Amino acid sequence: QQILDHCQRLIQVHSALRGLAELLCVLIACVLFVCLLDYLIASPGIVRTTGLVATVVLTSGVAWKRLITPQIGVVPAEELAAAVDLRFPELHEAVATLISIDSPAATSSESGSVLMRNRLEQYVQSQIGNIRPSAIVERRPTIKRWGLAAMSILAIVIPLLLWPSGSQLLLQRFVLPFANLAASSN
C-alpha cells in the first residue's frame, strides 16, 4: 500500500506539472495567434474581444481538464497495482505462486515444503523492497510537455526583446480590445 500511495503522489505531481505546462502552451499560443492576427489585419475591437474571450475560454478549459480534474480524481488502487504488475512481472508470478500455495484449497503436494514457502516469502519481500515508484510512473511525457512550454515561453519573449514597443502595444490591444490605441502598423 505504501508503494501504491507513493505512486499516487507521483502521478498527481506529474499531472500537475503536465497540466501547468499545457496551460502555458495554450495561453501563449492563443496570445501569439491573436496578436499576430491583430498585427497583420489591424482587427477591430469586436474581433479582438472575440480573441480575448476565446483565449480565456480555451485556457479555462485546459486548466479544468488538465490541471484541476487530475488533482481531484484518484487513480484506483487496482490500476496502480496492475501498473506495478506490468512493470515487475517476476514479482507478479512470485506473488501468484505464494497465494496459490497459501490457499486452503491447495493440497499438501501443491503447497510444497515450509522451506520453499519461506524462501518465496523472502524473495517477494526483497522484490517489494526494491520497487522504485519512479520506475512505474514515467517522467518522459512531463519532460516533453515542459520542453514545449519552454519553447512557447521563448516564442513570446523573443518579440518582447526584439520589438518591445510594438509587442507591448499588441498586448495592450489584446487585453484592452476597445481601448483607443494606435494600430500596430503605425
CYANA upper distance limits for C-alpha pairs under 8 A (distance plus 0.5 A):
  1 GLN  CA      5 ASP  CA      6.56
  2 GLN  CA      6 HIS  CA      6.69
  3 ILE  CA      7 CYS  CA      6.66
  3 ILE  CA    131 ILE  CA      8.30
  3 ILE  CA    132 ARG  CA      8.48
  3 ILE  CA    133 PRO  CA      7.00
  4 LEU  CA      8 GLN  CA      6.62
  4 LEU  CA     77 ALA  CA      7.38
  4 LEU  CA     80 LEU  CA      6.79
  4 LEU  CA     81 ALA  CA      7.55
  4 LEU  CA    133 PRO  CA      8.44
  5 ASP  CA      9 ARG  CA      6.84
  6 HIS  CA     10 LEU  CA      6.75
  6 HIS  CA    133 PRO  CA      7.01
  7 CYS  CA     11 ILE  CA      6.59
  7 CYS  CA     80 LEU  CA      7.92
  7 CYS  CA    133 PRO  CA      5.85
  7 CYS  CA    134 SER  CA      8.02
  7 CYS  CA    136 ILE  CA      7.89
  7 CYS  CA    137 VAL  CA      7.15
  8 GLN  CA     12 GLN  CA      6.79
  8 GLN  CA     74 VAL  CA      8.03
  8 GLN  CA     75 VAL  CA      7.44
  8 GLN  CA     80 LEU  CA      8.35
  9 ARG  CA     13 VAL  CA      6.71
 10 LEU  CA     14 HIS  CA      6.55
 10 LEU  CA    133 PRO  CA      8.23
 10 LEU  CA    134 SER  CA      8.02
 10 LEU  CA    137 VAL  CA      7.32
 11 ILE  CA     15 SER  CA      6.43
 11 ILE  CA    137 VAL  CA      7.09
 12 GLN  CA     16 ALA  CA      6.53
 12 GLN  CA     70 PRO  CA      7.50
 12 GLN  CA     71 GLN  CA      6.52
 13 VAL  CA     17 LEU  CA      6.71
 14 HIS  CA     18 ARG  CA      6.51
 14 HIS  CA    139 ARG  CA      7.71
 14 HIS  CA    142 THR  CA      6.72
 15 SER  CA     19 GLY  CA      6.34
 15 SER  CA     66 ARG  CA      7.92
 15 SER  CA     67 LEU  CA      7.50
 15 SER  CA     70 PRO  CA      6.98
 15 SER  CA     71 GLN  CA      8.07
 15 SER  CA    142 THR  CA      8.24
 16 ALA  CA     20 LEU  CA      6.57
 16 ALA  CA     66 ARG  CA      8.25
 16 ALA  CA     67 LEU  CA      6.06
 16 ALA  CA     68 ILE  CA      8.50
 16 ALA  CA     70 PRO  CA      8.05
 16 ALA  CA     71 GLN  CA      7.61
 17 LEU  CA     21 ALA  CA      6.68
 17 LEU  CA    142 THR  CA      7.16
 17 LEU  CA    146 TRP  CA      8.41
 18 ARG  CA     22 GLU  CA      6.61
 18 ARG  CA     66 ARG  CA      8.08
 18 ARG  CA     67 LEU  CA      8.29
 18 ARG  CA    141 PRO  CA      8.13
 18 ARG  CA    142 THR  CA      5.67
 18 ARG  CA    145 ARG  CA      6.47
 18 ARG  CA    146 TRP  CA      7.60
 19 GLY  CA     23 LEU  CA      6.49
 19 GLY  CA     62 VAL  CA      8.21
 19 GLY  CA     63 ALA  CA      7.43
 19 GLY  CA     66 ARG  CA      5.10
 19 GLY  CA     67 LEU  CA      4.91
 20 LEU  CA     24 LEU  CA      6.70
 20 LEU  CA     63 ALA  CA      8.17
 20 LEU  CA     66 ARG  CA      8.36
 20 LEU  CA     67 LEU  CA      6.89
 21 ALA  CA     25 CYS  CA      6.72
 21 ALA  CA    145 ARG  CA      6.28
 21 ALA  CA    146 TRP  CA      5.92
 21 ALA  CA    148 LEU  CA      8.17
 21 ALA  CA    149 ALA  CA      5.81
 22 GLU  CA     26 VAL  CA      6.63
 22 GLU  CA     62 VAL  CA      7.84
 22 GLU  CA     66 ARG  CA      8.01
 22 GLU  CA    145 ARG  CA      7.17
 22 GLU  CA    149 ALA  CA      7.47
 23 LEU  CA     27 LEU  CA      6.56
 23 LEU  CA     59 THR  CA      6.80
 23 LEU  CA     62 VAL  CA      6.50
 23 LEU  CA     63 ALA  CA      6.50
 23 LEU  CA     66 ARG  CA      8.36
 23 LEU  CA     67 LEU  CA      8.43
 24 LEU  CA     28 ILE  CA      6.48
 24 LEU  CA    149 ALA  CA      6.62
 24 LEU  CA    152 SER  CA      8.13
 24 LEU  CA    153 ILE  CA      8.42
 25 CYS  CA     29 ALA  CA      6.42
 25 CYS  CA    148 LEU  CA      7.60
 25 CYS  CA    149 ALA  CA      5.74
 25 CYS  CA    152 SER  CA      6.30
 25 CYS  CA    153 ILE  CA      8.41
 26 VAL  CA     30 CYS  CA      6.54
 26 VAL  CA     58 LEU  CA      7.91
 26 VAL  CA     59 THR  CA      6.84
 26 VAL  CA     62 VAL  CA      8.21
 27 LEU  CA     31 VAL  CA      6.69
 27 LEU  CA     55 THR  CA      7.19
 27 LEU  CA     58 LEU  CA      8.42
 27 LEU  CA     59 THR  CA      6.32
 28 ILE  CA     32 LEU  CA      6.48
 28 ILE  CA    152 SER  CA      6.82
 28 ILE  CA    153 ILE  CA      7.63
 28 ILE  CA    156 ILE  CA      7.37
 29 ALA  CA     33 PHE  CA      6.50
 29 ALA  CA    152 SER  CA      7.72
 30 CYS  CA     34 VAL  CA      6.58
 30 CYS  CA     51 GLY  CA      8.43
 30 CYS  CA     55 THR  CA      6.13
 31 VAL  CA     35 CYS  CA      6.48
 31 VAL  CA     55 THR  CA      7.64
 31 VAL  CA    174 PHE  CA      8.22
 32 LEU  CA     36 LEU  CA      6.39
 32 LEU  CA    156 ILE  CA      7.50
 33 PHE  CA     37 LEU  CA      6.55
 34 VAL  CA     38 ASP  CA      6.60
 34 VAL  CA     48 ARG  CA      7.79
 34 VAL  CA     51 GLY  CA      6.39
 34 VAL  CA     52 LEU  CA      8.39
 34 VAL  CA    174 PHE  CA      7.76
 35 CYS  CA     39 TYR  CA      6.55
 35 CYS  CA    170 LEU  CA      6.20
 35 CYS  CA    171 LEU  CA      7.36
 35 CYS  CA    174 PHE  CA      7.09
 36 LEU  CA     40 LEU  CA      6.65
 37 LEU  CA     41 ILE  CA      6.45
 37 LEU  CA     42 ALA  CA      7.95
 37 LEU  CA     43 SER  CA      7.82
 38 ASP  CA     42 ALA  CA      5.15
 38 ASP  CA     43 SER  CA      5.51
 38 ASP  CA     48 ARG  CA      7.95
 38 ASP  CA    170 LEU  CA      7.83
 38 ASP  CA    184 SER  CA      8.28
 39 TYR  CA     43 SER  CA      8.41
 39 TYR  CA    170 LEU  CA      7.73
 39 TYR  CA    183 ALA  CA      8.31
 39 TYR  CA    184 SER  CA      6.28
 39 TYR  CA    185 SER  CA      7.22
 42 ALA  CA    183 ALA  CA      6.51
 42 ALA  CA    184 SER  CA      7.56
 42 ALA  CA    185 SER  CA      8.02
 43 SER  CA     47 VAL  CA      6.43
 43 SER  CA     48 ARG  CA      6.87
 44 PRO  CA     48 ARG  CA      6.99
 45 GLY  CA     49 THR  CA      6.51
 45 GLY  CA    177 PRO  CA      5.55
 45 GLY  CA    178 PHE  CA      5.58
 46 ILE  CA     50 THR  CA      6.62
 46 ILE  CA    177 PRO  CA      7.89
 46 ILE  CA    178 PHE  CA      8.32
 47 VAL  CA     51 GLY  CA      6.74
 48 ARG  CA     52 LEU  CA      6.64
 48 ARG  CA    173 ARG  CA      8.01
 48 ARG  CA    174 PHE  CA      6.62
 48 ARG  CA    177 PRO  CA      5.79
 49 THR  CA     53 VAL  CA      6.57
 49 THR  CA    174 PHE  CA      8.24
 49 THR  CA    177 PRO  CA      5.97
 49 THR  CA    178 PHE  CA      8.30
 50 THR  CA     54 ALA  CA      6.46
 51 GLY  CA     55 THR  CA      6.53
 51 GLY  CA    174 PHE  CA      8.30
 52 LEU  CA     56 VAL  CA      6.73
 52 LEU  CA    174 PHE  CA      7.07
 52 LEU  CA    175 VAL  CA      7.47
 52 LEU  CA    177 PRO  CA      8.44
 53 VAL  CA     57 VAL  CA      6.56
 54 ALA  CA     58 LEU  CA      6.44
 55 THR  CA     59 THR  CA      6.39
 56 VAL  CA     60 SER  CA      6.41
 57 VAL  CA     61 GLY  CA      6.53
 58 LEU  CA     62 VAL  CA      6.66
 59 THR  CA     63 ALA  CA      6.51
 60 SER  CA     64 TRP  CA      6.58
 61 GLY  CA     65 LYS  CA      6.53
 62 VAL  CA     66 ARG  CA      6.00
 62 VAL  CA     67 LEU  CA      7.71
 63 ALA  CA     67 LEU  CA      5.43
 63 ALA  CA     68 ILE  CA      6.76
 64 TRP  CA     68 ILE  CA      5.41
 64 TRP  CA     69 THR  CA      6.38
 65 LYS  CA     69 THR  CA      5.98
 65 LYS  CA     70 PRO  CA      7.95
 66 ARG  CA     70 PRO  CA      6.97
 67 LEU  CA     71 GLN  CA      7.30
 68 ILE  CA     72 ILE  CA      6.95
 69 THR  CA     73 GLY  CA      6.69
 70 PRO  CA     74 VAL  CA      8.02
 75 VAL  CA     79 GLU  CA      7.27
 75 VAL  CA     80 LEU  CA      7.52
 76 PRO  CA     80 LEU  CA      7.12
 77 ALA  CA     81 ALA  CA      6.49
 78 GLU  CA     82 ALA  CA      6.55
 79 GLU  CA     83 ALA  CA      6.72
 80 LEU  CA     84 VAL  CA      6.81
 81 ALA  CA     85 ASP  CA      6.61
 82 ALA  CA     86 LEU  CA      6.60
 83 ALA  CA     87 ARG  CA      6.62
 83 ALA  CA    136 ILE  CA      7.24
 84 VAL  CA     88 PHE  CA      6.45
 84 VAL  CA    136 ILE  CA      6.90
 85 ASP  CA     89 PRO  CA      5.97
 85 ASP  CA     91 LEU  CA      7.65
 85 ASP  CA     92 HIS  CA      5.91
 87 ARG  CA    135 ALA  CA      8.42
 87 ARG  CA    136 ILE  CA      6.96
 88 PHE  CA     92 HIS  CA      7.13
 89 PRO  CA     93 GLU  CA      6.82
 90 GLU  CA     94 ALA  CA      6.73
 91 LEU  CA     95 VAL  CA      6.59
 91 LEU  CA    124 VAL  CA      7.01
 91 LEU  CA    127 GLN  CA      7.04
 91 LEU  CA    128 ILE  CA      8.25
 92 HIS  CA     96 ALA  CA      6.60
 93 GLU  CA     97 THR  CA      6.62
 94 ALA  CA     98 LEU  CA      6.62
 94 ALA  CA    120 LEU  CA      7.52
 94 ALA  CA    123 TYR  CA      8.45
 94 ALA  CA    124 VAL  CA      6.96
 95 VAL  CA     99 ILE  CA      6.59
 95 VAL  CA    124 VAL  CA      7.20
 96 ALA  CA    100 SER  CA      6.71
 97 THR  CA    101 ILE  CA      6.62
 98 LEU  CA    102 ASP  CA      6.69
 98 LEU  CA    117 ARG  CA      7.71
 98 LEU  CA    120 LEU  CA      7.38
 98 LEU  CA    121 GLU  CA      7.73
 99 ILE  CA    103 SER  CA      6.57
100 SER  CA    106 ALA  CA      7.38
100 SER  CA    111 SER  CA      8.23
101 ILE  CA    106 ALA  CA      6.75
101 ILE  CA    110 GLU  CA      7.13
101 ILE  CA    111 SER  CA      5.01
101 ILE  CA    112 GLY  CA      7.91
101 ILE  CA    117 ARG  CA      8.19
102 ASP  CA    106 ALA  CA      7.69
102 ASP  CA    111 SER  CA      7.44
106 ALA  CA    110 GLU  CA      6.28
106 ALA  CA    111 SER  CA      6.47
107 THR  CA    111 SER  CA      6.66
108 SER  CA    112 GLY  CA      7.08
112 GLY  CA    116 MET  CA      7.07
112 GLY  CA    117 ARG  CA      7.65
113 SER  CA    117 ARG  CA      6.91
114 VAL  CA    118 ASN  CA      6.61
115 LEU  CA    119 ARG  CA      6.65
116 MET  CA    120 LEU  CA      6.58
117 ARG  CA    121 GLU  CA      6.65
118 ASN  CA    122 GLN  CA      6.67
119 ARG  CA    123 TYR  CA      6.58
120 LEU  CA    124 VAL  CA      6.67
121 GLU  CA    125 GLN  CA      6.64
122 GLN  CA    126 SER  CA      6.60
123 TYR  CA    127 GLN  CA      6.60
124 VAL  CA    128 ILE  CA      6.60
125 GLN  CA    129 GLY  CA      6.63
126 SER  CA    130 ASN  CA      6.81
127 GLN  CA    131 ILE  CA      7.04
131 ILE  CA    135 ALA  CA      8.18
132 ARG  CA    136 ILE  CA      7.69
133 PRO  CA    137 VAL  CA      6.82
134 SER  CA    138 GLU  CA      7.22
134 SER  CA    139 ARG  CA      8.38
139 ARG  CA    143 ILE  CA      6.78
140 ARG  CA    144 LYS  CA      6.68
141 PRO  CA    145 ARG  CA      6.68
142 THR  CA    146 TRP  CA      6.75
143 ILE  CA    147 GLY  CA      6.65
144 LYS  CA    148 LEU  CA      6.82
145 ARG  CA    149 ALA  CA      6.65
146 TRP  CA    150 ALA  CA      6.51
147 GLY  CA    151 MET  CA      6.81
148 LEU  CA    152 SER  CA      6.70
149 ALA  CA    153 ILE  CA      6.67
150 ALA  CA    154 LEU  CA      6.65
151 MET  CA    155 ALA  CA      6.59
152 SER  CA    156 ILE  CA      6.97
153 ILE  CA    157 VAL  CA      6.59
154 LEU  CA    158 ILE  CA      6.52
155 ALA  CA    159 PRO  CA      7.84
156 ILE  CA    160 LEU  CA      7.29
157 VAL  CA    161 LEU  CA      6.70
158 ILE  CA    162 LEU  CA      6.55
159 PRO  CA    163 TRP  CA      5.92
159 PRO  CA    164 PRO  CA      7.43
159 PRO  CA    167 SER  CA      6.86
160 LEU  CA    164 PRO  CA      5.12
160 LEU  CA    165 SER  CA      8.47
160 LEU  CA    167 SER  CA      6.04
160 LEU  CA    168 GLN  CA      7.81
163 TRP  CA    167 SER  CA      6.48
164 PRO  CA    168 GLN  CA      6.48
165 SER  CA    169 LEU  CA      6.67
166 GLY  CA    170 LEU  CA      6.69
166 GLY  CA    184 SER  CA      6.76
167 SER  CA    171 LEU  CA      6.65
168 GLN  CA    172 GLN  CA      6.56
169 LEU  CA    173 ARG  CA      6.62
169 LEU  CA    181 LEU  CA      8.33
169 LEU  CA    182 ALA  CA      8.47
169 LEU  CA    184 SER  CA      7.17
170 LEU  CA    174 PHE  CA      6.59
170 LEU  CA    184 SER  CA      6.99
171 LEU  CA    175 VAL  CA      6.64
172 GLN  CA    176 LEU  CA      6.23
172 GLN  CA    177 PRO  CA      8.35
173 ARG  CA    177 PRO  CA      5.73
173 ARG  CA    178 PHE  CA      8.29
173 ARG  CA    179 ALA  CA      7.57
173 ARG  CA    181 LEU  CA      7.31
182 ALA  CA    186 ASN  CA      7.14
